[in-house]
Amino acid sequence: MRRRDARAVDRELVVEAGRTAPRAARHWVMRTIAEAGIGGASNQVIELLTGELVSNAVVHGPEAAQIRIQLHIDGQDVRVGVRDTGGGTPTVGHPEPTAPSGRGLALVEALSSDWGTQLHDDGKTVWFEVRGDE
C-alpha cells in the first residue's frame, strides 16, 4: 500500500440492505481512502472485500435492514467492518468449482491481513484488515 501523507480516519456509512448496497459501499470506501491519501494496489483489495462483506449482509441478513460500514485508517492499516442485524456466524465456505456463489469469505480470508466476526445482541460485525507496508 502506498501512502501519500495518510492521516487517521474513522468514518461510517449506513446503507439499506438491497441490490445497490455493495456498489454504494465500495465507492464510498474508495473515495474515503483516496481522501486520506492511501493509494496503490491494496485499494482494489479493500474495494473487493468491502463489496463481498456487504453482499453477504444483503443476502444473509434481514430484507431492507440497515447495514453499517465502518472504516478506520490509522496510517498503516485499513480496517473495514460491516455490521448487520442478521443472525448466525459466518464461516468460510469451500464450494464446488461450478457453484455460482459461496467464495466471498474465502476471498476475505486469502486477501486480508486479518479478519473476524464480532457478535452483538442485535446482530454481528464482520471485519477485515489490510496492513500497509511498514
Rosetta blueprint (number, residue, H / E / L):
1 M L
2 R E
3 R E
4 R L
5 D L
6 A L
7 R L
8 A L
9 V E
10 D E
11 R E
12 E E
13 L E
14 V E
15 V E
16 E E
17 A L
18 G L
19 R L
20 T L
21 A H
22 P H
23 R H
24 A H
25 A H
26 R H
27 H H
28 W H
29 V H
30 M H
31 R H
32 T H
33 I H
34 A H
35 E H
36 A L
37 G L
38 I E
39 G E
40 G L
41 A L
42 S H
43 N H
44 Q H
45 V H
46 I H
47 E H
48 L H
49 L H
50 T H
51 G H
52 E H
53 L H
54 V H
55 S H
56 N H
57 A H
58 V H
59 V H
60 H H
61 G L
62 P L
63 E L
64 A L
65 A L
66 Q E
67 I E
68 R E
69 I E
70 Q E
71 L E
72 H E
73 I E
74 D L
75 G L
76 Q L
77 D E
78 V E
79 R E
80 V E
81 G E
82 V E
83 R E
84 D E
85 T L
86 G L
87 G L
88 G L
89 T L
90 P L
91 T L
92 V L
93 G L
94 H L
95 P L
96 E L
97 P L
98 T L
99 A L
100 P L
101 S L
102 G L
103 R L
104 G H
105 L H
106 A H
107 L H
108 V H
109 E H
110 A H
111 L H
112 S L
113 S L
114 D E
115 W E
116 G E
117 T E
118 Q E
119 L E
120 H E
121 D L
122 D L
123 G E
124 K E
125 T E
126 V E
127 W E
128 F E
129 E E
130 V E
131 R E
132 G L
133 D L
134 E L
